[in-house]
Amino acid sequence: MTETRYPQALAALDAPPPLIYARGRLPLLNRPTVAVVGSRQCSAAGAKLARHFAVELGRAGYVVASGLARGIDSVAHAAALEHGTVAVLAGGIDVVYPPEHKALQAAIGERGCLLTEMPVGFVPRGKDFPPPQPHHLGGVARGADRGGGTPVGHARNGAACRRAGPGGVRGARPSTRPARRRDQQALEIGGHVGW
């Protein structure tokens, strides 16, 4: 990992991806970042909460990273565009998935940053999930320094997590588990949150 533009947070992983594809504002990959992930089938309240957190994280100087999935991920990306967002893709850098995110993916490629280790042209299929993306999403989202303050409220050992229900958020938990193991910040937002 001697390439100077290779993201420092990914290079610090035990097994960093040997090759990545990126499009957009590459300096975002080396700024303090918090992952915001959640349910693909979110309620209006869950979307409102994700939007609120993404905007406030941006105002506090954080980049918001997510996986560009339906639901919470897309809401967080859209809300964070003004201050910085990184989308860790499950497919190739040139593949729009899900298809309804064509405009959002294009906007992130211009104003934020798209990142993937999948080859150009790779179309994600059902059997490819979960992709290696959660591991790398956690790597990109290094968040605040351990022990420092966190703008998202609930802090434990420098890591921020919001959980809905016992055991975390269904569907989002695999995305945040690697980050939590490394004492990094990760924010899970459930599909049906009363807020």
PyMOL commands that set and color helices and strands:
alter all, ss='L'
color gray80, all
select helices_A, chain A and resi 8-11+26-30+44-59+72-80+99-111+126-128+133-140+173-181
alter helices_A, ss='H'
color red, helices_A
select strands_A, chain A and resi 21-24+33-38+63-66+85-88+113-116+155-156+159-160+186-189
alter strands_A, ss='S'
color yellow, strands_A
deselect
rebuild
show_as cartoon
